[in-house]
Amino acid sequence: MISRHAIEAMIPHQGAMCLWDAVVDWDDSHIRLRSDGHRDPAHPLRSDDRLRAVHLCEYGAQAMAVHGGLRGAAAGGAPKVGFLVALRDVTLHVARIDDLPGALDCEAELLAESPATQQYAFRIVHAGALLAEGRAAVMLQG
């Protein structure tokens, strides 16, 4: 397992904005992560005393960034900086997530890439129930 500390070293999101606690498993085209922070009353994405399911898109985007960081390190270099440019086919199966006991789990899969872009699919589940799914595209710098 890869720790939160190692995740923070790979992505620009630090402290409470680093949404994942651990990488459970990964290979060149897939990653699985886990987080318990969605119940934190001080979660930085909370508003009106709730953490809405739409924020699972940020969880998915950060999963992509962590995967890019791991792939970059495995290739002997630094990960490329990426900017989320599109979300597609996102389906939210719940309205909020702060009231869910236990961990959130994410699976993300690299679908396509070029030197300038990457496209991923992501699924976020809780206790085996699908919370959110979709695809995201990232534009890479340099």
C-alpha contacts under 8 A as a table, 3 or more apart, distances in Angstrom:
res1	aa1	res2	aa2	distance
1	M	22	A	6.52
1	M	23	V	5.61
1	M	24	V	5.06
1	M	25	D	6.79
2	I	6	A	6.44
2	I	7	I	7.25
2	I	22	A	5.41
2	I	23	V	4.88
2	I	24	V	6.83
3	S	6	A	5.31
3	S	7	I	6.35
3	S	21	D	6.42
3	S	22	A	4.80
3	S	23	V	6.73
4	R	7	I	4.87
4	R	8	E	6.15
4	R	20	W	6.66
4	R	21	D	4.58
4	R	22	A	5.34
5	H	8	E	5.24
5	H	9	A	6.54
6	A	9	A	5.13
6	A	10	M	6.75
7	I	10	M	5.28
7	I	11	I	6.60
7	I	18	C	7.94
7	I	20	W	7.63
7	I	21	D	7.83
7	I	22	A	7.40
7	I	23	V	7.93
7	I	66	V	6.45
8	E	11	I	5.53
8	E	12	P	7.17
8	E	13	H	6.59
8	E	14	Q	5.78
8	E	15	G	7.84
8	E	18	C	6.55
9	A	12	P	7.88
10	M	65	A	7.81
10	M	66	V	6.33
10	M	69	G	5.16
10	M	70	L	7.53
10	M	79	P	7.71
11	I	14	Q	7.69
11	I	62	Q	7.86
11	I	65	A	6.25
11	I	66	V	6.35
11	I	69	G	6.99
13	H	17	M	5.38
13	H	18	C	4.88
14	Q	17	M	5.48
14	Q	18	C	5.07
15	G	18	C	5.71
16	A	19	L	6.79
16	A	43	H	6.70
16	A	44	P	6.53
17	M	44	P	6.49
18	C	21	D	7.96
18	C	62	Q	7.86
19	L	35	S	6.84
19	L	37	G	6.84
19	L	59	Y	6.35
19	L	62	Q	7.32
20	W	23	V	7.75
20	W	33	L	6.66
20	W	34	R	6.02
20	W	35	S	4.90
20	W	36	D	7.97
20	W	37	G	7.77
20	W	59	Y	7.54
20	W	62	Q	7.78
20	W	63	A	7.71
21	D	33	L	7.54
21	D	34	R	5.90
21	D	35	S	4.84
21	D	36	D	7.11
21	D	37	G	7.82
22	A	33	L	5.65
22	A	34	R	5.42
22	A	35	S	6.81
23	V	26	W	7.39
23	V	31	I	7.37
23	V	32	R	5.97
23	V	33	L	4.34
23	V	34	R	6.48
24	V	31	I	7.78
24	V	32	R	5.40
24	V	33	L	5.25
24	V	34	R	6.83
25	D	31	I	5.88
25	D	32	R	5.21
25	D	33	L	7.18
26	W	29	S	7.72
26	W	30	H	5.47
26	W	31	I	4.18
26	W	32	R	6.15
26	W	67	H	7.67
27	D	30	H	5.37
27	D	31	I	6.50
28	D	71	R	6.49
29	S	109	E	5.65
29	S	110	L	5.02
29	S	111	L	7.76
30	H	67	H	7.63
30	H	107	E	7.17
30	H	108	A	5.69
30	H	109	E	4.50
30	H	110	L	6.33
31	I	63	A	7.43
31	I	67	H	6.25
31	I	106	C	7.89
31	I	107	E	5.75
31	I	108	A	5.39
31	I	109	E	6.66
32	R	105	D	7.08
32	R	106	C	5.46
32	R	107	E	4.61
32	R	108	A	6.64
33	L	63	A	7.19
33	L	105	D	5.70
33	L	106	C	5.19
33	L	107	E	6.77
34	R	103	A	6.40
34	R	104	L	5.63
34	R	105	D	4.59
34	R	106	C	6.44
35	S	38	H	7.37
35	S	103	A	5.41
35	S	104	L	5.25
35	S	105	D	6.66
36	D	39	R	6.78
36	D	102	G	6.51
36	D	103	A	4.65
36	D	104	L	6.35
37	G	40	D	5.43
37	G	43	H	7.14
38	H	43	H	6.80
38	H	51	L	7.22
38	H	97	I	6.63
38	H	98	D	5.28
38	H	104	L	7.94
39	R	43	H	7.59
39	R	97	I	7.70
39	R	98	D	4.66
39	R	99	D	6.58
39	R	100	L	7.22
39	R	101	P	7.62
40	D	43	H	5.24
40	D	98	D	7.56
41	P	46	R	7.66
41	P	49	D	7.53
42	A	46	R	7.38
43	H	46	R	5.57
43	H	51	L	7.83
45	L	51	L	6.51
45	L	55	H	7.23
46	R	49	D	6.23
46	R	50	R	5.28
46	R	51	L	4.55
46	R	52	R	7.34
47	S	50	R	5.47
47	S	51	L	6.59
50	R	96	R	6.91
50	R	97	I	7.91
50	R	98	D	6.23
51	L	55	H	7.32
51	L	96	R	5.67
51	L	97	I	5.78
51	L	98	D	5.16
52	R	55	H	5.95
52	R	56	L	7.99
52	R	95	A	5.94
52	R	96	R	4.10
52	R	97	I	6.04
52	R	98	D	7.50
53	A	56	L	5.45
53	A	92	L	6.55
53	A	94	V	6.29
53	A	95	A	5.29
53	A	96	R	4.63
53	A	97	I	5.78
53	A	131	L	7.71
53	A	132	A	7.61
54	V	57	C	5.99
54	V	92	L	7.07
54	V	95	A	7.86
55	H	58	E	5.31
55	H	59	Y	6.75
56	L	59	Y	4.77
56	L	60	G	6.19
56	L	124	I	7.42
56	L	132	A	6.74
57	C	60	G	4.99
57	C	61	A	6.17
57	C	132	A	7.98
58	E	61	A	4.92
58	E	62	Q	6.07
59	Y	62	Q	5.21
59	Y	63	A	6.24
60	G	63	A	5.05
60	G	64	M	6.47
60	G	106	C	7.31
60	G	108	A	7.24
60	G	122	F	5.82
60	G	123	R	7.55
60	G	124	I	7.61
61	A	64	M	5.11
61	A	65	A	6.43
61	A	84	L	7.23
61	A	136	A	7.16
62	Q	65	A	4.88
62	Q	66	V	6.14
63	A	66	V	5.16
63	A	67	H	6.20
63	A	106	C	7.49
63	A	108	A	6.67
64	M	67	H	5.10
64	M	68	G	6.18
64	M	108	A	6.84
64	M	120	Y	7.05
65	A	68	G	5.01
65	A	69	G	6.18
65	A	82	G	7.57
66	V	69	G	4.99
66	V	70	L	6.23
67	H	70	L	5.12
67	H	71	R	6.11
68	G	71	R	5.08
68	G	72	G	6.02
68	G	79	P	5.93
68	G	80	K	7.45
69	G	72	G	5.10
69	G	73	A	6.17
69	G	78	A	7.17
69	G	79	P	4.89
69	G	80	K	7.87
70	L	73	A	5.17
70	L	74	A	6.08
70	L	79	P	7.75
71	R	74	A	5.07
71	R	75	A	6.19
71	R	79	P	7.30
72	G	75	A	5.16
72	G	76	G	6.40
72	G	77	G	5.22
72	G	78	A	5.19
72	G	79	P	4.43
72	G	80	K	7.54
73	A	76	G	5.04
73	A	77	G	5.34
73	A	78	A	6.00
73	A	79	P	6.94
74	A	77	G	7.48
80	K	140	L	6.21
80	K	141	Q	6.21
80	K	142	G	6.80
81	V	140	L	5.76
81	V	141	Q	5.47
81	V	142	G	7.73
82	G	138	V	5.75
82	G	139	M	5.43
82	G	140	L	4.31
82	G	141	Q	6.12
83	F	138	V	5.28
83	F	139	M	5.25
83	F	140	L	6.49
84	L	136	A	7.21
84	L	137	A	6.03
84	L	138	V	4.49
84	L	139	M	6.49
85	V	136	A	7.68
85	V	137	A	5.75
85	V	138	V	5.50
85	V	139	M	6.42
86	A	136	A	5.60
86	A	137	A	5.11
86	A	138	V	7.17
87	L	90	V	6.80
87	L	134	G	7.16
87	L	135	R	5.75
87	L	136	A	4.49
87	L	137	A	6.53
88	R	134	G	6.04
88	R	135	R	5.12
88	R	136	A	6.21
89	D	133	E	7.74
89	D	134	G	5.09
89	D	135	R	6.25
90	V	132	A	7.11
90	V	133	E	5.55
90	V	134	G	4.02
90	V	135	R	6.66
91	T	132	A	5.57
91	T	133	E	5.45
91	T	134	G	6.30
92	L	95	A	7.29
92	L	131	L	6.02
92	L	132	A	4.51
92	L	133	E	6.83
93	H	130	L	6.83
93	H	131	L	4.94
93	H	132	A	5.83
94	V	97	I	7.42
94	V	131	L	5.91
94	V	132	A	7.77
96	R	99	D	7.20
97	I	100	L	5.56
100	L	126	H	7.72
102	G	126	H	7.48
102	G	127	A	7.50
103	A	126	H	6.50
103	A	127	A	7.64
104	L	124	I	6.80
104	L	125	V	5.89
104	L	126	H	4.97
104	L	127	A	7.72
105	D	124	I	5.61
105	D	125	V	5.27
105	D	126	H	6.28
106	C	122	F	6.97
106	C	123	R	5.65
106	C	124	I	4.38
106	C	125	V	6.36
107	E	122	F	5.68
107	E	123	R	5.35
107	E	124	I	6.53
108	A	120	Y	6.50
108	A	121	A	5.56
108	A	122	F	4.25
108	A	123	R	6.48
109	E	120	Y	5.37
109	E	121	A	5.28
109	E	122	F	6.47
110	L	113	E	7.59
110	L	118	Q	7.28
110	L	119	Q	6.10
110	L	120	Y	4.50
110	L	121	A	6.70
111	L	118	Q	7.64
111	L	119	Q	5.49
111	L	120	Y	5.18
111	L	121	A	6.75
112	A	118	Q	5.75
112	A	119	Q	5.21
112	A	120	Y	7.16
113	E	116	A	7.67
113	E	117	T	5.53
113	E	118	Q	4.22
113	E	119	Q	6.27
114	S	117	T	5.21
114	S	118	Q	6.44
115	P	140	L	7.47
116	A	139	M	5.86
116	A	140	L	4.93
116	A	141	Q	6.89
116	A	142	G	7.85
117	T	137	A	7.05
117	T	138	V	5.52
117	T	139	M	4.60
117	T	140	L	5.44
118	Q	137	A	5.73
118	Q	138	V	5.25
118	Q	139	M	6.78
118	Q	140	L	7.57
119	Q	135	R	7.04
119	Q	136	A	5.70
119	Q	137	A	4.41
119	Q	138	V	6.38
120	Y	135	R	5.51
120	Y	136	A	5.40
120	Y	137	A	6.51
121	A	133	E	7.44
121	A	134	G	5.69
121	A	135	R	4.23
121	A	136	A	6.44
122	F	133	E	5.48
122	F	134	G	5.56
122	F	135	R	6.11
122	F	136	A	7.90
123	R	130	L	7.21
123	R	131	L	7.63
123	R	132	A	5.75
123	R	133	E	4.31
123	R	134	G	6.78
124	I	130	L	6.16
124	I	131	L	5.59
124	I	132	A	5.27
124	I	133	E	6.38
125	V	128	G	5.81
125	V	129	A	5.30
125	V	130	L	4.41
125	V	131	L	5.18
125	V	132	A	7.11
126	H	129	A	5.23
126	H	130	L	6.59
126	H	131	L	6.77
130	L	133	E	7.70
